[in-house]
């Protein structure tokens, strides 16, 4: 299980089990939960647009990016969804070069001669 992704005023958006995964009924899910560490309470936020199992997840500029994953035994995603906690909304922001699952992702801040650029 991956560690927490982002802290925002006492709330954490947590690991991949919070951003899709395998539900106890053996079906993939698009459900997402937020954990409030101040109140020790889990709550649901807006669901992802697609059901995903074993996606890659990264945080960049306060937004959560979920890449790829599986939806069933023979359906792999190539899409990238972005969650904006300030609006509690998801949107598809791109596609990967190929469909994949079980991947790792990181948000990077790359310093170039022209300045700092965020990359995901």
NORFENWO-V653819 format. One record per residue. RES is the residue in one letter. PHI is phi in whole degrees, 0 to 359 (NA if undefined). BURIAL is 1 if it has 16 or more other ideal C-beta (glycine too) atoms within 10 Angstrom, else 0. Layout:
RES&PHI&BURIAL  RES&PHI&BURIAL
This chain:
X&NA&0  X&279&0  X&286&0  X&302&0  X&260&1  X&204&0  X&253&0  X&217&0  X&50&0  X&85&0  X&243&1  X&238&1  X&267&1  X&263&1  X&300&0  X&301&1  X&293&0  X&267&1  X&237&1  X&93&1  X&149&1  X&260&0  X&283&0  X&301&0  X&276&0  X&63&0  X&233&0  X&291&1  X&226&1  X&246&1  X&289&1  X&226&1  X&237&0  X&240&1  X&250&1  X&263&0  X&287&0  X&293&0  X&257&0  X&56&0  X&228&0  X&265&0  X&216&0  X&282&0  X&242&1  X&304&0  X&286&0  X&297&1  X&284&0  X&234&1  X&284&1  X&219&1  X&234&1  X&61&1  X&278&1  X&268&1  X&224&1  X&216&1  X&244&1  X&211&1  X&54&0  X&78&0  X&244&1  X&253&1  X&251&1  X&240&1  X&242&1  X&62&1  X&104&1  X&244&1  X&224&1  X&100&0  X&289&0  X&231&0  X&233&0  X&251&1  X&270&1  X&243&0  X&272&1  X&239&1  X&253&1  X&235&1  X&254&1  X&252&0  X&299&1  X&290&0  X&249&0  X&50&0  X&220&0  X&246&1  X&212&0  X&280&0  X&246&0  X&172&0  X&227&0  X&276&0  X&295&0  X&207&0  X&289&0  X&200&1  X&218&1  X&59&0  X&249&0  X&249&0  X&221&1  X&218&0  X&267&1  X&241&0  X&249&0  X&257&0  X&261&0  X&242&0  X&296&0  X&270&0  X&134&0  X&268&0  X&233&0  X&272&0  X&230&0  X&230&1
